[in-house]
Structures are given as C-alpha cells and as structure tokens.
Amino acid sequence: MNTNVPTTAAVPSVNTTTLWPALAGAAALALVVLYGVAFADSPLAHNAAHDVRHVTVKPCH
C-alpha cells in the first residue's frame, strides 16, 4: 500500500500575456452587444434583453 499522498495539488500557471487581450476583447464585445441591444430599433432584440432583466430580477423600469 502506498502511503505517500501528496499534500499540495499542482496549480497550472496562467500566461498573463495572452489573458489580458482575451479579457479586453470579451469586454469590448460585451459593450458592443449591450449598446447594440439597448439602442436597437428592433423590438425583438429590445424585448429579449428586457425579458432577461426580469428573469435575473434586476430593475429595469
């Protein structure tokens, strides 16, 4: 029986040089979608976003 149990788990390292551009891109895309839906002339897009706000119990009006 092997009683040598490791006490620490290996944590993978994160390459921050590729992480920041990905986070910035995701934030930019989120802002484009947010403003695109908020100022959309399409009632379908506006109502879909409006319904999501109700489902997530966030005030909208």
PDB file of N, CA, C and O in Angstrom:
ATOM      1  N   MET A   1       0.843  -1.164   0.000  1.00  0.00           N
ATOM      2  CA  MET A   1       0.000   0.000   0.000  1.00  0.00           C
ATOM      3  C   MET A   1       0.898   1.239   0.000  1.00  0.00           C
ATOM      4  O   MET A   1       1.894   1.307   0.721  1.00  0.00           O
ATOM      5  N   ASN A   2       0.516   2.225  -0.835  1.00  0.00           N
ATOM      6  CA  ASN A   2       1.299   3.447  -0.937  1.00  0.00           C
ATOM      7  C   ASN A   2       0.708   4.496   0.007  1.00  0.00           C
ATOM      8  O   ASN A   2      -0.443   4.904  -0.142  1.00  0.00           O
ATOM      9  N   THR A   3       1.510   4.921   0.972  1.00  0.00           N
ATOM     10  CA  THR A   3       1.045   5.922   1.930  1.00  0.00           C
ATOM     11  C   THR A   3       1.590   7.317   1.616  1.00  0.00           C
ATOM     12  O   THR A   3       1.348   8.262   2.367  1.00  0.00           O
ATOM     13  N   ASN A   4       2.312   7.443   0.526  1.00  0.00           N
ATOM     14  CA  ASN A   4       2.857   8.742   0.137  1.00  0.00           C
ATOM     15  C   ASN A   4       1.807   9.524  -0.652  1.00  0.00           C
ATOM     16  O   ASN A   4       1.748   9.435  -1.878  1.00  0.00           O
ATOM     17  N   VAL A   5       0.998  10.276   0.048  1.00  0.00           N
ATOM     18  CA  VAL A   5      -0.054  11.068  -0.574  1.00  0.00           C
ATOM     19  C   VAL A   5       0.446  12.504  -0.686  1.00  0.00           C
ATOM     20  O   VAL A   5       0.880  13.086   0.307  1.00  0.00           O
ATOM     21  N   PRO A   6       0.391  13.073  -1.873  1.00  0.00           N
ATOM     22  CA  PRO A   6       0.850  14.464  -1.997  1.00  0.00           C
ATOM     23  C   PRO A   6      -0.068  15.408  -1.212  1.00  0.00           C
ATOM     24  O   PRO A   6      -1.288  15.247  -1.203  1.00  0.00           O
ATOM     25  N   THR A   7       0.544  16.389  -0.560  1.00  0.00           N
ATOM     26  CA  THR A   7      -0.235  17.304   0.276  1.00  0.00           C
ATOM     27  C   THR A   7      -0.651  18.563  -0.476  1.00  0.00           C
ATOM     28  O   THR A   7      -1.537  19.288  -0.023  1.00  0.00           O
ATOM     29  N   THR A   8      -0.029  18.828  -1.608  1.00  0.00           N
ATOM     30  CA  THR A   8      -0.399  20.009  -2.379  1.00  0.00           C
ATOM     31  C   THR A   8      -0.753  19.587  -3.796  1.00  0.00           C
ATOM     32  O   THR A   8      -0.164  18.662  -4.355  1.00  0.00           O
ATOM     33  N   ALA A   9      -1.715  20.277  -4.357  1.00  0.00           N
ATOM     34  CA  ALA A   9      -2.110  20.000  -5.734  1.00  0.00           C
ATOM     35  C   ALA A   9      -1.326  20.926  -6.655  1.00  0.00           C
ATOM     36  O   ALA A   9      -1.010  22.061  -6.298  1.00  0.00           O
ATOM     37  N   ALA A  10      -1.025  20.432  -7.822  1.00  0.00           N
ATOM     38  CA  ALA A  10      -0.320  21.248  -8.799  1.00  0.00           C
ATOM     39  C   ALA A  10      -1.293  22.254  -9.405  1.00  0.00           C
ATOM     40  O   ALA A  10      -2.369  21.881  -9.872  1.00  0.00           O
ATOM     41  N   VAL A  11      -0.916  23.518  -9.396  1.00  0.00           N
ATOM     42  CA  VAL A  11      -1.750  24.583  -9.954  1.00  0.00           C
ATOM     43  C   VAL A  11      -1.124  25.011 -11.272  1.00  0.00           C
ATOM     44  O   VAL A  11       0.044  25.399 -11.312  1.00  0.00           O
ATOM     45  N   PRO A  12      -1.899  24.939 -12.350  1.00  0.00           N
ATOM     46  CA  PRO A  12      -1.317  25.332 -13.634  1.00  0.00           C
ATOM     47  C   PRO A  12      -1.051  26.835 -13.665  1.00  0.00           C
ATOM     48  O   PRO A  12      -1.812  27.625 -13.105  1.00  0.00           O
ATOM     49  N   SER A  13       0.021  27.208 -14.317  1.00  0.00           N
ATOM     50  CA  SER A  13       0.338  28.624 -14.421  1.00  0.00           C
ATOM     51  C   SER A  13      -0.505  29.256 -15.534  1.00  0.00           C
ATOM     52  O   SER A  13      -0.875  28.590 -16.501  1.00  0.00           O
ATOM     53  N   VAL A  14      -0.795  30.528 -15.386  1.00  0.00           N
ATOM     54  CA  VAL A  14      -1.588  31.264 -16.359  1.00  0.00           C
ATOM     55  C   VAL A  14      -0.674  32.244 -17.067  1.00  0.00           C
ATOM     56  O   VAL A  14       0.053  33.010 -16.434  1.00  0.00           O
ATOM     57  N   ASN A  15      -0.722  32.208 -18.384  1.00  0.00           N
ATOM     58  CA  ASN A  15       0.089  33.118 -19.175  1.00  0.00           C
ATOM     59  C   ASN A  15      -0.662  34.436 -19.287  1.00  0.00           C
ATOM     60  O   ASN A  15      -1.622  34.542 -20.051  1.00  0.00           O
ATOM     61  N   THR A  16      -0.230  35.446 -18.526  1.00  0.00           N
ATOM     62  CA  THR A  16      -0.955  36.711 -18.495  1.00  0.00           C
ATOM     63  C   THR A  16      -0.778  37.509 -19.780  1.00  0.00           C
ATOM     64  O   THR A  16      -1.573  38.411 -20.044  1.00  0.00           O
ATOM     65  N   THR A  17       0.220  37.213 -20.574  1.00  0.00           N
ATOM     66  CA  THR A  17       0.388  37.966 -21.817  1.00  0.00           C
ATOM     67  C   THR A  17      -0.705  37.635 -22.820  1.00  0.00           C
ATOM     68  O   THR A  17      -1.009  38.453 -23.688  1.00  0.00           O
ATOM     69  N   THR A  18      -1.296  36.463 -22.720  1.00  0.00           N
ATOM     70  CA  THR A  18      -2.414  36.131 -23.600  1.00  0.00           C
ATOM     71  C   THR A  18      -3.755  36.280 -22.900  1.00  0.00           C
ATOM     72  O   THR A  18      -4.793  36.293 -23.563  1.00  0.00           O
ATOM     73  N   LEU A  19      -3.760  36.390 -21.598  1.00  0.00           N
ATOM     74  CA  LEU A  19      -5.014  36.519 -20.851  1.00  0.00           C
ATOM     75  C   LEU A  19      -5.604  37.918 -20.982  1.00  0.00           C
ATOM     76  O   LEU A  19      -6.806  38.048 -21.213  1.00  0.00           O
ATOM     77  N   TRP A  20      -4.805  38.958 -20.842  1.00  0.00           N
ATOM     78  CA  TRP A  20      -5.318  40.332 -20.877  1.00  0.00           C
ATOM     79  C   TRP A  20      -5.948  40.710 -22.209  1.00  0.00           C
ATOM     80  O   TRP A  20      -7.024  41.308 -22.206  1.00  0.00           O
ATOM     81  N   PRO A  21      -5.337  40.393 -23.347  1.00  0.00           N
ATOM     82  CA  PRO A  21      -6.015  40.713 -24.608  1.00  0.00           C
ATOM     83  C   PRO A  21      -7.345  39.970 -24.774  1.00  0.00           C
ATOM     84  O   PRO A  21      -8.289  40.510 -25.351  1.00  0.00           O
ATOM     85  N   ALA A  22      -7.420  38.750 -24.277  1.00  0.00           N
ATOM     86  CA  ALA A  22      -8.672  37.996 -24.358  1.00  0.00           C
ATOM     87  C   ALA A  22      -9.740  38.639 -23.481  1.00  0.00           C
ATOM     88  O   ALA A  22     -10.896  38.738 -23.891  1.00  0.00           O
ATOM     89  N   LEU A  23      -9.372  39.075 -22.285  1.00  0.00           N
ATOM     90  CA  LEU A  23     -10.335  39.746 -21.409  1.00  0.00           C
ATOM     91  C   LEU A  23     -10.773  41.085 -21.990  1.00  0.00           C
ATOM     92  O   LEU A  23     -11.947  41.446 -21.902  1.00  0.00           O
ATOM     93  N   ALA A  24      -9.842  41.819 -22.582  1.00  0.00           N
ATOM     94  CA  ALA A  24     -10.187  43.104 -23.196  1.00  0.00           C
ATOM     95  C   ALA A  24     -11.120  42.892 -24.391  1.00  0.00           C
ATOM     96  O   ALA A  24     -12.064  43.659 -24.583  1.00  0.00           O
ATOM     97  N   GLY A  25     -10.866  41.875 -25.176  1.00  0.00           N
ATOM     98  CA  GLY A  25     -11.735  41.570 -26.310  1.00  0.00           C
ATOM     99  C   GLY A  25     -13.127  41.167 -25.865  1.00  0.00           C
ATOM    100  O   GLY A  25     -14.121  41.572 -26.468  1.00  0.00           O
ATOM    101  N   ALA A  26     -13.199  40.377 -24.817  1.00  0.00           N
ATOM    102  CA  ALA A  26     -14.505  39.961 -24.295  1.00  0.00           C
ATOM    103  C   ALA A  26     -15.280  41.155 -23.747  1.00  0.00           C
ATOM    104  O   ALA A  26     -16.491  41.256 -23.945  1.00  0.00           O
ATOM    105  N   ALA A  27     -14.588  42.058 -23.060  1.00  0.00           N
ATOM    106  CA  ALA A  27     -15.249  43.251 -22.526  1.00  0.00           C
ATOM    107  C   ALA A  27     -15.730  44.151 -23.657  1.00  0.00           C
ATOM    108  O   ALA A  27     -16.831  44.697 -23.589  1.00  0.00           O
ATOM    109  N   ALA A  28     -14.918  44.307 -24.693  1.00  0.00           N
ATOM    110  CA  ALA A  28     -15.315  45.135 -25.834  1.00  0.00           C
ATOM    111  C   ALA A  28     -16.527  44.540 -26.538  1.00  0.00           C
ATOM    112  O   ALA A  28     -17.453  45.265 -26.903  1.00  0.00           O
ATOM    113  N   LEU A  29     -16.524  43.240 -26.727  1.00  0.00           N
ATOM    114  CA  LEU A  29     -17.665  42.581 -27.357  1.00  0.00           C
ATOM    115  C   LEU A  29     -18.922  42.735 -26.498  1.00  0.00           C
ATOM    116  O   LEU A  29     -20.009  42.957 -27.031  1.00  0.00           O
ATOM    117  N   ALA A  30     -18.786  42.622 -25.195  1.00  0.00           N
ATOM    118  CA  ALA A  30     -19.935  42.783 -24.299  1.00  0.00           C
ATOM    119  C   ALA A  30     -20.511  44.190 -24.401  1.00  0.00           C
ATOM    120  O   ALA A  30     -21.730  44.362 -24.408  1.00  0.00           O
ATOM    121  N   LEU A  31     -19.646  45.192 -24.481  1.00  0.00           N
ATOM    122  CA  LEU A  31     -20.134  46.568 -24.601  1.00  0.00           C
ATOM    123  C   LEU A  31     -20.837  46.795 -25.930  1.00  0.00           C
ATOM    124  O   LEU A  31     -21.861  47.476 -25.984  1.00  0.00           O
ATOM    125  N   VAL A  32     -20.297  46.230 -26.999  1.00  0.00           N
ATOM    126  CA  VAL A  32     -20.936  46.369 -28.310  1.00  0.00           C
ATOM    127  C   VAL A  32     -22.317  45.717 -28.297  1.00  0.00           C
ATOM    128  O   VAL A  32     -23.280  46.287 -28.810  1.00  0.00           O
ATOM    129  N   VAL A  33     -22.412  44.540 -27.718  1.00  0.00           N
ATOM    130  CA  VAL A  33     -23.712  43.850 -27.653  1.00  0.00           C
ATOM    131  C   VAL A  33     -24.671  44.627 -26.755  1.00  0.00           C
ATOM    132  O   VAL A  33     -25.844  44.787 -27.093  1.00  0.00           O
ATOM    133  N   LEU A  34     -24.182  45.108 -25.616  1.00  0.00           N
ATOM    134  CA  LEU A  34     -25.028  45.856 -24.692  1.00  0.00           C
ATOM    135  C   LEU A  34     -25.596  47.108 -25.355  1.00  0.00           C
ATOM    136  O   LEU A  34     -26.804  47.339 -25.310  1.00  0.00           O
ATOM    137  N   TYR A  35     -24.741  47.910 -25.964  1.00  0.00           N
ATOM    138  CA  TYR A  35     -25.217  49.132 -26.601  1.00  0.00           C
ATOM    139  C   TYR A  35     -25.999  48.829 -27.877  1.00  0.00           C
ATOM    140  O   TYR A  35     -26.938  49.549 -28.218  1.00  0.00           O
ATOM    141  N   GLY A  36     -25.619  47.782 -28.569  1.00  0.00           N
ATOM    142  CA  GLY A  36     -26.361  47.415 -29.771  1.00  0.00           C
ATOM    143  C   GLY A  36     -27.789  47.026 -29.471  1.00  0.00           C
ATOM    144  O   GLY A  36     -28.699  47.360 -30.229  1.00  0.00           O
ATOM    145  N   VAL A  37     -27.995  46.323 -28.370  1.00  0.00           N
ATOM    146  CA  VAL A  37     -29.344  45.914 -27.989  1.00  0.00           C
ATOM    147  C   VAL A  37     -30.088  47.071 -27.330  1.00  0.00           C
ATOM    148  O   VAL A  37     -31.290  47.237 -27.538  1.00  0.00           O
ATOM    149  N   ALA A  38     -29.381  47.866 -26.539  1.00  0.00           N
ATOM    150  CA  ALA A  38     -30.048  48.963 -25.835  1.00  0.00           C
ATOM    151  C   ALA A  38     -30.610  49.993 -26.803  1.00  0.00           C
ATOM    152  O   ALA A  38     -31.684  50.546 -26.562  1.00  0.00           O
ATOM    153  N   PHE A  39     -29.903  50.257 -27.889  1.00  0.00           N
ATOM    154  CA  PHE A  39     -30.346  51.271 -28.841  1.00  0.00           C
ATOM    155  C   PHE A  39     -30.876  50.666 -30.132  1.00  0.00           C
ATOM    156  O   PHE A  39     -30.929  51.342 -31.159  1.00  0.00           O
ATOM    157  N   ALA A  40     -31.265  49.408 -30.086  1.00  0.00           N
ATOM    158  CA  ALA A  40     -31.757  48.738 -31.287  1.00  0.00           C
ATOM    159  C   ALA A  40     -33.149  49.235 -31.641  1.00  0.00           C
ATOM    160  O   ALA A  40     -33.984  49.483 -30.770  1.00  0.00           O
ATOM    161  N   ASP A  41     -33.376  49.372 -32.931  1.00  0.00           N
ATOM    162  CA  ASP A  41     -34.720  49.719 -33.401  1.00  0.00           C
ATOM    163  C   ASP A  41     -35.616  48.488 -33.451  1.00  0.00           C
ATOM    164  O   ASP A  41     -36.838  48.597 -33.549  1.00  0.00           O
ATOM    165  N   SER A  42     -34.998  47.328 -33.383  1.00  0.00           N
ATOM    166  CA  SER A  42     -35.749  46.083 -33.453  1.00  0.00           C
ATOM    167  C   SER A  42     -36.435  45.803 -32.116  1.00  0.00           C
ATOM    168  O   SER A  42     -35.755  45.686 -31.096  1.00  0.00           O
ATOM    169  N   PRO A  43     -37.744  45.696 -32.098  1.00  0.00           N
ATOM    170  CA  PRO A  43     -38.418  45.370 -30.842  1.00  0.00           C
ATOM    171  C   PRO A  43     -38.084  43.967 -30.347  1.00  0.00           C
ATOM    172  O   PRO A  43     -38.144  43.700 -29.147  1.00  0.00           O
ATOM    173  N   LEU A  44     -37.734  43.076 -31.262  1.00  0.00           N
ATOM    174  CA  LEU A  44     -37.388  41.711 -30.854  1.00  0.00           C
ATOM    175  C   LEU A  44     -36.136  41.715 -29.973  1.00  0.00           C
ATOM    176  O   LEU A  44     -36.126  41.091 -28.912  1.00  0.00           O
ATOM    177  N   ALA A  45     -35.084  42.410 -30.403  1.00  0.00           N
ATOM    178  CA  ALA A  45     -33.841  42.464 -29.616  1.00  0.00           C
ATOM    179  C   ALA A  45     -34.076  43.188 -28.299  1.00  0.00           C
ATOM    180  O   ALA A  45     -33.604  42.747 -27.251  1.00  0.00           O
ATOM    181  N   HIS A  46     -34.794  44.281 -28.349  1.00  0.00           N
ATOM    182  CA  HIS A  46     -35.051  45.044 -27.127  1.00  0.00           C
ATOM    183  C   HIS A  46     -35.866  44.232 -26.123  1.00  0.00           C
ATOM    184  O   HIS A  46     -35.549  44.207 -24.933  1.00  0.00           O
ATOM    185  N   ASN A  47     -36.901  43.579 -26.597  1.00  0.00           N
ATOM    186  CA  ASN A  47     -37.754  42.786 -25.700  1.00  0.00           C
ATOM    187  C   ASN A  47     -37.022  41.574 -25.138  1.00  0.00           C
ATOM    188  O   ASN A  47     -37.268  41.180 -23.998  1.00  0.00           O
ATOM    189  N   ALA A  48     -36.135  40.983 -25.913  1.00  0.00           N
ATOM    190  CA  ALA A  48     -35.354  39.850 -25.407  1.00  0.00           C
ATOM    191  C   ALA A  48     -34.464  40.303 -24.257  1.00  0.00           C
ATOM    192  O   ALA A  48     -34.387  39.628 -23.230  1.00  0.00           O
ATOM    193  N   ALA A  49     -33.790  41.441 -24.418  1.00  0.00           N
ATOM    194  CA  ALA A  49     -32.945  41.956 -23.340  1.00  0.00           C
ATOM    195  C   ALA A  49     -33.791  42.346 -22.144  1.00  0.00           C
ATOM    196  O   ALA A  49     -33.387  42.133 -21.000  1.00  0.00           O
ATOM    197  N   HIS A  50     -34.955  42.913 -22.395  1.00  0.00           N
ATOM    198  CA  HIS A  50     -35.858  43.324 -21.323  1.00  0.00           C
ATOM    199  C   HIS A  50     -36.326  42.114 -20.514  1.00  0.00           C
ATOM    200  O   HIS A  50     -36.384  42.173 -19.286  1.00  0.00           O
ATOM    201  N   ASP A  51     -36.655  41.034 -21.189  1.00  0.00           N
ATOM    202  CA  ASP A  51     -37.100  39.824 -20.502  1.00  0.00           C
ATOM    203  C   ASP A  51     -35.986  39.218 -19.664  1.00  0.00           C
ATOM    204  O   ASP A  51     -36.242  38.688 -18.582  1.00  0.00           O
ATOM    205  N   VAL A  52     -34.754  39.293 -20.152  1.00  0.00           N
ATOM    206  CA  VAL A  52     -33.618  38.771 -19.377  1.00  0.00           C
ATOM    207  C   VAL A  52     -33.467  39.559 -18.092  1.00  0.00           C
ATOM    208  O   VAL A  52     -33.177  38.979 -17.045  1.00  0.00           O
ATOM    209  N   ARG A  53     -33.656  40.858 -18.148  1.00  0.00           N
ATOM    210  CA  ARG A  53     -33.564  41.666 -16.923  1.00  0.00           C
ATOM    211  C   ARG A  53     -34.634  41.233 -15.913  1.00  0.00           C
ATOM    212  O   ARG A  53     -34.361  41.188 -14.714  1.00  0.00           O
ATOM    213  N   HIS A  54     -35.834  40.918 -16.379  1.00  0.00           N
ATOM    214  CA  HIS A  54     -36.873  40.458 -15.465  1.00  0.00           C
ATOM    215  C   HIS A  54     -36.539  39.088 -14.873  1.00  0.00           C
ATOM    216  O   HIS A  54     -36.765  38.850 -13.686  1.00  0.00           O
ATOM    217  N   VAL A  55     -36.008  38.200 -15.690  1.00  0.00           N
ATOM    218  CA  VAL A  55     -35.689  36.846 -15.229  1.00  0.00           C
ATOM    219  C   VAL A  55     -34.588  36.880 -14.172  1.00  0.00           C
ATOM    220  O   VAL A  55     -34.619  36.109 -13.213  1.00  0.00           O
ATOM    221  N   THR A  56     -33.608  37.781 -14.352  1.00  0.00           N
ATOM    222  CA  THR A  56     -32.491  37.865 -13.398  1.00  0.00           C
ATOM    223  C   THR A  56     -32.795  38.806 -12.236  1.00  0.00           C
ATOM    224  O   THR A  56     -31.897  39.139 -11.463  1.00  0.00           O
ATOM    225  N   VAL A  57     -34.051  39.239 -12.104  1.00  0.00           N
ATOM    226  CA  VAL A  57     -34.546  40.057 -11.009  1.00  0.00           C
ATOM    227  C   VAL A  57     -33.733  41.348 -10.886  1.00  0.00           C
ATOM    228  O   VAL A  57     -33.319  41.725  -9.790  1.00  0.00           O
ATOM    229  N   LYS A  58     -33.511  42.012 -12.001  1.00  0.00           N
ATOM    230  CA  LYS A  58     -32.854  43.310 -11.995  1.00  0.00           C
ATOM    231  C   LYS A  58     -33.896  44.353 -12.369  1.00  0.00           C
ATOM    232  O   LYS A  58     -34.728  44.117 -13.246  1.00  0.00           O
ATOM    233  N   PRO A  59     -33.854  45.495 -11.714  1.00  0.00           N
ATOM    234  CA  PRO A  59     -34.837  46.523 -12.045  1.00  0.00           C
ATOM    235  C   PRO A  59     -34.595  47.094 -13.440  1.00  0.00           C
ATOM    236  O   PRO A  59     -33.449  47.284 -13.848  1.00  0.00           O
ATOM    237  N   CYS A  60     -35.645  47.359 -14.147  1.00  0.00           N
ATOM    238  CA  CYS A  60     -35.484  47.925 -15.480  1.00  0.00           C
ATOM    239  C   CYS A  60     -36.425  49.093 -15.732  1.00  0.00           C
ATOM    240  O   CYS A  60     -36.233  49.842 -16.690  1.00  0.00           O
ATOM    241  N   HIS A  61     -37.422  49.260 -14.903  1.00  0.00           N
ATOM    242  CA  HIS A  61     -38.305  50.432 -15.049  1.00  0.00           C
ATOM    243  C   HIS A  61     -39.032  50.703 -13.758  1.00  0.00           C
ATOM    244  O   HIS A  61     -39.820  51.646 -13.679  1.00  0.00           O
TER     245      HIS A  61
END
